[in-house]
Amino acid sequence: MTKPTADSTSIKSAASAVLGFVNARPVRRKRRKREHRPGLAPGTLIAEPGAPPPSVSVIGYGPEEMIEQPIEQLDDLAKLRGRWPVLWVNVVGVGHTDSIARIGELFGLHPLALEDVVNAHQRAKVDVYPDVLFVVAHIVGWAQVGTSVDAEQISLFVGRDFVLTFQHHEGDCFENVRERVRKPRKQLRTSGPDYLAYALLDAIVDHYFPLFEKLGDWLERLEDEVLENPDRETVATIRRVKRQQLELRRTAWPLREAVHALLREDVPLISADTRVFLRDCYDHTLRVLDLQESYREQVGGLMDAYLSTVSHRMNEVMALLTIVATIFIPLSFIAGLYGMNFDPAVSPWNMPELGWYFGYPLALGLMLAVGGGMLIFFRRRGWIGSPRARRRHTDKDA
């Protein structure tokens, strides 16, 4: 792949290209963590002060028909269960614990799973309950390159005739899945809730790839800047991106383990046909981790390249200063010699050159001859001149 030419202006424009989430998600302010007091009973839901009721929408579908509508009253969910082979309920906002608890009652969700839904910052995982499968995953993004990774927790429940997804914020990467559900004669319309769960997990995993693609283009331009015109802001950016990559690794690695657990464990709610697709999803998680490791090593290489470039430039400056100082050493000796002011009238040995008619021009000529001779000597030795000349002299010595 051909690298684009970069300068400081192109770096800034490239950085602005990756500002925000890949699907133009709004930059969110960090939410204040709710207090988790020690000693509470397991399964206790901690409310977020002033949290509004969640926004709930449903998609019910079968091979021939489907519905898609918002839900105003949570009790309406009970009326929809059983009317469709698959009922997908999407809940946005988990701070209103009474609503979350009511949804848990309607679908028979375990209190410990609901506690993990309400309390964010859970590690990606898979929990198998008697009649429900609980999966935690994360949608990732960042406000800009080098900032903290914005990982939104997605909690997913899979039952025999339903799929529940809980999100903390509006906006997700599931629009392609919704479009597939809306079209008849698609595999989603003829498959069960386990296949819908796979499609949602696959969308979460695939969401990493466009993000990494933009990051890779930005790193290539940053590499050109490191080699051509590095400065203090460049090394500060490299350090921020390196820290960002570590955060991204902590998010992506558990996701691989979660998808692998669906394949490794005997989960009754996952059919044999869906396991084939989950293997493909697992391969995608491995590709995500490979990309992340590759970019992490590239960021580390950028730091080494920056230090090498700065050291090389420092060596060039020191070499130039050394050559200048070396040339002026004999010139200073000549100037100092004729600056001793011994009177030639006292003794014929006291600097007879001071009485010469062309003494001053001869002294300057001697200085020019010595300086020019040293420059010629340095160039023949390959200490100064073009890099090609220096390599040629090095090869001759070898």
PyMOL commands that set and color helices and strands:
alter all, ss='L'
color gray80, all
select helices_A, chain A and resi 8-17+76-80+97-107+111-118+175-182+187-190+193-206+208-228+232-264+272-337+352-355+359-380+387-397
alter helices_A, ss='H'
color red, helices_A
select strands_A, chain A and resi 55-61+66-71+86-92+125-128+133-142+149-158+162-167
alter strands_A, ss='S'
color yellow, strands_A
deselect
rebuild
show_as cartoon
